[in-house]
Amino acid sequence: MHTAVAPGRPTRLVLPLLFLLGLAAGGTHAATPVPAGDPDAIAVRVPEPWLYVCVQDEAQVAVVNMESLAVERVIDLTALGFSANAKPHHIAVEPDGEHWYVSLIGENRVLRFDREGAIVGQFTMETPGMLALDSENDELIVSRSMSAVNPPTRLGRLVAGEMDGDEIEVVMPRPHPIAIGPDGRWAWTASLGTNQIAAIDLESEDVTITEVAGPAHAFVQFALSPDGGTLVVSTELSGRLLAFRLDDPAHPELIADVDVGPKAFDPVFAPDGGSVWVPIKGANQVAIVDVATWSVRERLEAPSLLQPHAIVFSPDGRHAFVSNNNAADHMADPAHTPADSGRAAGQAHAGHAGAGGNVTVFDVASRTVVTTLELGRNVTGMGRAPTAGAAGR
């Protein structure tokens, strides 16, 4: 049983200067006014247009304003008592923006922050990786980090508001990708080490394993279609995007296998559900896969696309934010990519030595780069408050 303990760790945020400047500039939105004559109405604060970005090798989380396309503030984890090796990796945000969550690989913790940037909860778990949040059921599911060579074959299952919970045994080694279905009943994970997908019935915690044909895939991350009926997963070793129909959630049915390129990372459905955008870390590209034909429609390239890792669309769908590791030593280090440790170091990365990572912002309509935000070494996972009604929570 793993519980939310934090020995020796402060839970009060030590605010960095940039955060204070952001507040002075009006970085937090005011509450929606209570309607006149309605004493029972409660003021509701809409989510700020914030994108939380992990700067993994700097032990920081950058907060980007998706409207102004500028950095709002930076949360420095070392100022909160964590080590320089904290390694923030993935983000999940509640729909109202009141709280957000980040996995810290190097600290074996998942943190819960409020919208002002104060830590309000922690959960201890060995090498946490990806996060899936079901806010309606107050549930947070946590997988294992890619950097963990032999982690427990379990997922963390937390009551998000309490940051307390336990772990679910999924049997297969190195569970990494994670998704929760739109009704909160089912969750899915998959293995970095074997060609297996696990469907978890969250009511009974029964686990059903599906074997996936083909070469060694090393499953990276899932994305769920807006209607909740299709699950896609990217693969690091085979460079594929696999699509599964979820008519029977316990037994995902493979309906498409698309060759997208080497080291396919965190995919995302476009807001209209008509395409899947896939960062291709080994080719410094973003592949756009047409859902109607399950084929690569086009590929985005830009000088700033250097080991692209994840993609988030702005709430209005106008912009696509692409995180880029650009960490030449990161991909060459077998500790970061144990599934790929057999490759020569010179073939294992496509970054620029000594340079920092960034978020490249594309105009979705024109497919052109609007701006590039240089954030620091090894920019990885990102998250924003989901659009109301979006599948996958």
C-alpha positions in Angstrom: 0.0 0.0 0.0 1.5 3.3 -1.1 0.1 6.4 0.7 0.5 10.1 0.3 3.4 10.8 2.6 6.0 13.5 2.3 8.7 13.1 5.0 11.0 16.1 5.0 9.2 17.8 2.1 7.6 21.3 2.4 4.0 21.6 1.2 4.2 25.4 1.1 5.3 26.8 -2.3 8.4 29.0 -2.2 7.5 31.3 -5.0 10.2 32.1 -7.6 10.6 35.7 -8.7 9.1 35.0 -12.2 5.9 33.7 -10.5 5.6 36.9 -8.4 6.0 39.0 -11.5 3.3 37.0 -13.2 0.9 37.6 -10.4 1.7 41.3 -10.4 0.9 41.4 -14.1 -2.5 39.9 -13.5 -1.6 36.3 -14.4 -4.6 34.9 -12.5 -8.1 35.3 -13.8 -10.7 36.8 -11.6 -13.7 34.8 -10.5 -16.9 34.9 -12.5 -19.3 37.3 -10.7 -22.2 35.8 -8.8 -25.5 36.7 -10.5 -27.4 39.5 -8.7 -30.3 38.3 -6.7 -29.1 34.7 -6.5 -27.7 34.2 -2.9 -27.2 30.5 -3.5 -25.1 30.9 -6.6 -21.4 30.1 -6.3 -18.7 32.0 -8.2 -17.0 29.8 -10.7 -13.5 30.5 -12.0 -12.9 29.5 -15.5 -9.5 27.8 -16.3 -6.7 30.2 -17.3 -5.4 29.6 -20.8 -2.4 27.9 -19.3 -0.2 25.1 -20.7 2.0 23.3 -18.0 5.2 22.2 -19.6 7.8 19.8 -17.9 11.4 21.0 -18.3 12.7 17.6 -17.1 16.4 18.2 -16.8 16.0 21.6 -15.2 13.6 20.4 -12.5 11.1 23.0 -13.6 7.5 23.4 -14.8 7.0 26.3 -17.2 3.5 27.8 -17.4 2.8 29.0 -20.9 -0.1 31.3 -21.7 -1.8 29.8 -24.8 -3.4 33.1 -25.8 -0.4 35.4 -25.6 2.0 32.5 -26.5 4.4 33.6 -23.8 5.8 32.1 -20.6 3.6 33.2 -17.7 5.8 31.9 -15.0 8.2 29.1 -14.1 7.8 26.8 -11.0 11.3 25.8 -9.8 11.0 22.5 -7.9 14.4 23.0 -6.3 13.0 26.1 -4.6 10.3 23.8 -3.1 12.9 21.5 -1.5 13.2 18.9 -4.3 16.4 17.8 -5.9 17.9 19.0 -9.2 17.2 15.4 -10.3 13.5 15.6 -9.7 12.7 15.0 -13.4 9.1 16.3 -13.8 7.8 14.2 -16.7 4.0 14.3 -17.3 1.1 16.6 -16.5 -2.6 16.2 -15.9 -5.0 19.2 -15.3 -8.5 19.3 -13.9 -11.2 20.7 -16.2 -11.8 23.8 -14.1 -8.1 24.4 -13.7 -8.3 24.4 -9.9 -5.6 21.7 -9.6 -3.0 20.0 -11.7 -0.7 17.0 -11.2 2.9 16.2 -12.2 4.9 13.0 -12.0 8.5 13.3 -10.6 10.5 10.4 -11.8 13.6 11.2 -9.8 11.7 11.8 -6.6 9.4 8.8 -6.8 6.4 11.1 -6.3 3.3 12.6 -7.9 2.5 16.1 -6.8 -0.8 17.9 -6.7 -0.7 21.7 -7.2 -3.4 24.3 -6.9 -3.9 27.0 -9.6 -1.8 29.4 -7.6 1.2 27.0 -7.7 1.1 25.7 -4.1 1.6 22.0 -3.4 -1.5 20.6 -1.8 -0.8 16.9 -1.9 1.8 14.2 -2.7 1.9 10.5 -3.4 4.9 8.2 -3.1 5.3 5.7 -5.9 8.4 4.2 -7.5 9.4 5.9 -10.8 6.0 7.3 -11.8 5.5 8.0 -15.5 2.3 8.9 -17.4 -0.9 10.3 -15.8 -4.5 9.8 -16.7 -7.1 11.8 -14.8 -10.9 11.1 -14.5 -12.0 14.2 -12.7 -15.7 13.2 -12.6 -14.8 10.2 -10.5 -11.9 11.9 -8.7 -9.5 9.2 -10.0 -5.9 9.5 -11.1 -4.1 6.5 -12.7 -0.3 6.6 -12.8 2.0 4.4 -14.9 5.8 3.7 -14.7 8.5 5.8 -16.3 10.3 4.8 -19.5 13.6 5.2 -17.6 12.8 2.5 -15.2 14.5 -0.7 -16.3 12.6 -3.1 -14.1 9.8 -1.3 -12.3 6.9 -3.0 -10.4 4.2 -4.5 -12.7 1.6 -2.2 -11.2 -0.2 1.0 -11.8 -0.9 3.6 -9.2 -4.6 4.3 -8.5 -5.3 7.4 -6.5 -8.3 9.3 -5.2 -7.0 12.5 -6.8 -8.5 15.0 -4.3 -6.9 13.1 -1.4 -3.7 12.0 -3.1 -4.1 8.6 -1.4 -4.5 5.2 -2.9 -3.0 1.9 -3.8 -1.6 0.0 -6.8 -3.2 -2.3 -9.4 -1.4 -5.4 -10.6 -1.3 -5.6 -14.4 1.1 -8.5 -14.6 3.0 -7.5 -17.7 6.4 -5.7 -17.4 7.1 -2.0 -17.7 3.5 -0.5 -18.1 3.9 2.9 -19.6 1.1 4.4 -21.7 -2.1 5.1 -19.9 -5.7 6.2 -20.8 -9.1 6.2 -19.1 -12.4 5.8 -21.0 -15.0 8.5 -21.1 -17.3 6.8 -18.6 -14.5 6.2 -16.1 -15.2 2.4 -16.1 -12.2 1.3 -18.1 -8.5 2.1 -18.2 -5.8 0.8 -20.5 -2.0 0.4 -20.3 0.6 -1.3 -22.4 4.1 -2.6 -22.1 7.5 -1.2 -23.2 8.9 -4.7 -23.0 6.3 -7.0 -24.5 3.6 -6.6 -27.2 0.8 -6.6 -24.7 -2.1 -4.2 -23.9 -3.9 -4.5 -20.6 -7.6 -3.4 -20.2 -8.5 -2.7 -16.5 -12.1 -2.9 -15.3 -11.9 -0.2 -12.6 -15.0 -1.5 -10.9 -13.6 -5.0 -10.3 -9.9 -4.3 -11.0 -9.9 -7.3 -13.3 -7.2 -7.1 -15.9 -7.5 -8.6 -19.5 -4.3 -8.9 -21.6 -4.4 -8.6 -25.4 -1.4 -9.8 -27.4 -0.5 -7.6 -30.3 1.2 -9.1 -33.4 4.2 -7.7 -35.1 7.8 -6.9 -34.2 8.9 -5.6 -30.8 6.9 -2.4 -30.5 7.7 -0.7 -27.1 4.4 1.1 -26.6 4.8 4.7 -25.7 1.5 6.5 -25.2 -2.2 6.3 -25.9 -4.7 8.8 -27.3 -8.5 8.4 -27.2 -10.7 9.7 -30.0 -13.2 12.5 -29.1 -16.1 10.1 -29.3 -14.3 7.6 -27.0 -14.6 4.8 -29.6 -11.0 4.5 -30.9 -7.8 4.1 -29.0 -4.4 4.7 -30.7 -1.0 4.0 -29.4 2.5 5.0 -30.6 5.5 2.8 -30.6 9.2 3.6 -30.0 11.0 0.6 -31.6 8.7 -0.3 -34.5 7.8 3.3 -35.4 4.1 2.6 -35.7 0.7 4.1 -34.8 -1.7 1.3 -34.0 -5.5 2.0 -33.8 -7.9 -0.1 -31.8 -11.7 -0.2 -31.9 -13.2 -0.2 -28.4 -16.6 -1.9 -29.0 -15.5 -4.4 -26.4 -13.3 -2.3 -24.0 -11.8 -5.5 -22.5 -10.6 -6.7 -25.9 -9.4 -3.7 -28.0 -9.6 -4.8 -31.7 -6.7 -3.8 -34.0 -8.1 -1.9 -37.0 -5.1 -0.1 -38.4 -1.3 -0.2 -38.4 0.4 2.9 -39.7 4.1 3.2 -40.3 4.8 6.8 -39.1 8.6 6.8 -38.5 11.3 6.1 -35.9 10.6 6.7 -32.2 6.9 7.7 -32.4 6.0 9.5 -29.2 2.9 10.9 -27.5 0.1 11.1 -30.1 -3.0 13.3 -29.9 -6.3 13.5 -31.8 -7.0 16.8 -33.5 -10.0 18.5 -31.9 -12.3 17.5 -34.8 -11.2 13.8 -34.5 -10.3 13.6 -38.2 -6.6 13.2 -37.7 -4.0 12.1 -35.2 -0.8 14.1 -34.8 2.3 12.1 -33.8 5.7 13.4 -32.8 8.4 11.4 -34.6 11.3 11.8 -32.3 13.8 9.9 -34.5 13.0 12.0 -37.6 12.4 15.5 -36.1 8.9 15.6 -37.6 5.3 15.6 -36.7 3.3 13.0 -38.7 -0.4 13.8 -39.3 -2.4 10.6 -39.8 -5.8 10.7 -41.6 -8.3 8.7 -39.5 -10.6 8.0 -42.5 -7.8 6.2 -44.4 -5.4 5.5 -41.6 -2.5 6.8 -43.7 0.0 9.6 -43.2 -1.6 12.7 -44.7 1.4 15.1 -44.3 4.5 15.7 -42.2 5.5 18.9 -40.5 9.1 20.0 -40.3 10.8 23.0 -38.8 14.3 23.8 -37.6 13.0 23.9 -34.0 11.5 20.4 -34.2 14.3 18.5 -32.4 13.2 15.2 -30.8 9.5 16.2 -30.6 7.9 14.5 -27.6 4.3 15.6 -27.1 1.6 17.8 -28.7 -1.3 19.8 -27.1 -3.9 21.8 -29.0 -5.1 25.2 -27.7 -8.7 25.2 -26.5 -9.8 27.0 -29.6 -7.9 24.6 -31.8 -6.0 27.4 -33.5 -2.5 26.4 -32.3 -0.6 23.2 -31.8 2.1 23.2 -29.1 4.9 20.7 -29.7 7.4 20.0 -26.9 11.0 19.1 -28.0 13.6 17.3 -25.9 16.6 18.4 -28.0 18.8 16.5 -25.5 21.6 14.9 -27.4 22.8 13.0 -24.3 19.3 12.0 -23.3 18.5 9.5 -26.1 22.1 8.2 -26.1 21.8 7.2 -22.4 20.5 3.6 -22.1 19.0 4.6 -18.7 16.5 6.7 -20.6 15.7 4.3 -23.3 16.3 0.7 -22.0 14.1 -0.7 -24.8 16.5 0.8 -27.3 19.8 0.2 -25.4 21.0 -2.2 -28.1 21.4 0.6 -30.6 24.6 2.5 -31.0 24.6 5.8 -29.3 25.2 7.6 -32.6 21.9 6.2 -33.9 19.9 6.8 -30.8 19.2 10.5 -31.0 18.7 13.3 -33.4 19.2 16.3 -31.1 21.8 19.1 -31.1 24.5 18.7 -28.5 24.5 21.5 -25.9 21.2 23.0 -27.0 18.1 23.3 -24.9 14.6 22.1 -25.5 11.7 24.1 -26.6 8.0 24.3 -27.3 7.3 25.0 -31.0 3.9 26.6 -31.7 2.2 25.8 -35.1 -0.7 27.6 -36.6 -3.0 24.7 -37.3 -4.6 26.2 -40.4 -1.5 27.2 -42.2 0.9 24.6 -40.7 3.5 27.3 -40.2 5.5 28.0 -37.0 4.2 31.0 -35.1 6.8 31.1 -32.4 9.3 29.0 -30.5 9.7 29.1 -26.7 13.1 28.1 -25.5 12.6 26.6 -22.1 15.6 24.5 -21.0 17.1 21.1 -21.2 14.8 18.2 -22.1 11.3 19.5 -22.5 8.9 16.5 -22.2 5.3 16.2 -21.1 2.6 18.9 -21.2 -1.0 19.4 -20.1 -3.8 21.9 -20.0 -7.4 21.9 -18.7 -9.4 19.6 -21.0 -12.2 20.9 -23.1 -15.6 20.2 -21.6 -16.9 16.8 -22.6 -13.6 15.6 -24.1 -13.0 11.9 -24.1 -10.2 10.4 -22.1 -10.6 12.9 -19.3 
